[in-house]
Amino acid sequence: MKKLATGIVSAGLLTMMILPIQANDTAVSYSQSSSYVLSIPDTIELNSASSKSLAIGVQNVNTTPEQKVQVKASGLTNGKVTLTRASKGDTIQVTVSKTDGGSGISDTDVLAEFQDQSTTAVSGGTIWFAAVGDVPAGTYSGTITFTGSYANR
């Protein structure tokens, strides 16, 4: 009986050595799309005598190594935001710039850039509104539209 068991085991081992072992490779992958949420205050109260800054930020930013988020502004005329006086319709213009006291920005200027998973701007991140100056009494309002988009690094 012992010889029979040894023979069966030997035959099994011999068969395993002769027959090829089959193996398959499985590719495992995952893809995460880039994403971000702009974080810019809804309002800013300007000052008649001094400039005022506005922080441009993002939340939940997550970009691929090839991408970055760029923020631009529209609704400006020659680097100025137009503010309209309530009830009267009079307008004034206030310069918007990338530096305190700087020249006006254009619709094509990149105001902030963010990348990877950092909410700290790699460039820009703050814009400045010049002092309003001496204007007729009243409440003035206007709008700037901020747009974020992906760009190649």
DAWOVEN-V658362 format. One record per residue. RES is the residue in one letter. SS is DSSP state (hx for helix, st for strand, lp for the rest). PHI is phi in degrees with one decimal (* if undefined). NEAR is the number of other ideal C-beta (glycine too) atoms within 10 Angstrom. Layout:
# DAWOVEN-V658362
res/ss/phi/near
RES/SS/PHI/NEAR
RES/SS/PHI/NEAR
This chain:
# DAWOVEN-V658362
res/ss/phi/near
M/lp/*/5
K/hx/-63.8/6
K/hx/-66.8/7
L/hx/-66.2/8
A/hx/-63.5/9
T/hx/-64.4/10
G/hx/-64.5/10
I/hx/-66.4/10
V/hx/-64.0/10
S/hx/-62.7/10
A/hx/-65.0/10
G/hx/-64.4/10
L/hx/-63.8/10
L/hx/-63.1/10
T/hx/-63.8/9
M/hx/-65.3/9
M/hx/-75.5/8
I/hx/-82.6/7
L/lp/-78.4/8
P/lp/-69.5/5
I/lp/-91.2/6
Q/lp/-94.0/5
A/lp/-139.1/5
N/lp/-125.3/4
D/lp/-96.2/5
T/lp/-119.9/4
A/lp/-78.5/4
V/lp/-115.9/5
S/lp/-144.8/4
Y/lp/-152.7/4
S/lp/-128.6/5
Q/lp/-115.0/7
S/lp/-72.0/7
S/lp/-66.9/14
S/st/-156.2/12
Y/st/-167.6/22
V/st/-132.6/10
L/st/-65.1/16
S/st/-129.5/13
I/st/-130.6/18
P/lp/-54.9/9
D/lp/-72.6/4
T/lp/-139.8/6
I/lp/-142.5/14
E/lp/-97.4/6
L/lp/-79.7/17
N/lp/-122.0/12
S/lp/-76.7/9
A/lp/-108.0/8
S/lp/-141.1/11
S/lp/-72.8/18
K/st/-136.5/16
S/st/-99.3/11
L/st/-135.3/18
A/st/-83.6/13
I/st/-107.6/22
G/st/-136.2/18
V/st/-135.8/24
Q/st/-125.7/9
N/st/51.4/10
V/st/-77.8/22
N/st/-157.6/17
T/lp/-114.6/21
T/lp/-70.5/14
P/lp/-62.1/8
E/lp/-93.8/11
Q/st/-118.0/16
K/st/-145.7/22
V/st/-101.3/22
Q/st/-114.9/19
V/st/-113.5/24
K/st/-127.6/18
A/st/-125.7/21
S/st/-133.1/12
G/lp/97.3/13
L/lp/-108.7/21
T/st/-122.7/10
N/lp/52.0/9
G/lp/78.0/18
K/st/-128.6/18
V/st/-93.6/21
T/st/-93.2/16
L/st/-111.7/19
T/st/-106.0/16
R/st/-76.8/16
A/lp/-61.5/10
S/lp/71.0/8
K/lp/-99.6/11
G/lp/87.9/7
D/lp/-62.8/13
T/st/-124.6/12
I/st/-132.3/17
Q/st/-123.9/17
V/st/-122.9/22
T/st/-69.6/19
V/st/-116.8/23
S/st/-138.6/18
K/lp/-85.4/18
T/lp/-134.5/12
D/lp/-64.1/14
G/lp/82.2/10
G/lp/-78.8/15
S/lp/-80.6/12
G/st/-63.2/18
I/lp/-89.2/23
S/lp/-115.8/12
D/lp/-64.0/13
T/lp/-95.0/7
D/lp/-68.5/18
V/lp/-84.6/16
L/lp/-92.3/22
A/st/-160.6/24
E/st/-132.9/18
F/st/-133.6/26
Q/lp/-152.4/23
D/lp/58.1/12
Q/lp/-119.6/10
S/lp/-98.4/12
T/lp/-90.0/13
T/lp/-91.9/10
A/lp/-64.7/19
V/lp/-81.7/14
S/st/-154.8/13
G/st/66.3/16
G/lp/112.6/18
T/st/-139.4/15
I/st/-120.0/26
W/st/-125.2/17
F/st/-106.7/22
A/lp/-66.5/22
A/lp/-60.0/15
V/lp/-67.5/18
G/lp/90.4/9
D/lp/-88.9/7
V/lp/-130.1/14
P/lp/-57.8/9
A/lp/-58.3/5
G/lp/146.4/13
T/lp/-104.9/10
Y/st/-114.3/18
S/st/-147.0/10
G/lp/-159.0/16
T/lp/-139.0/10
I/lp/-120.7/17
T/st/-105.8/10
F/st/-100.3/16
T/st/-128.9/12
G/st/-103.8/17
S/st/-151.6/11
Y/st/-84.2/14
A/st/-138.2/13
N/st/-74.8/6
R/lp/-76.1/11
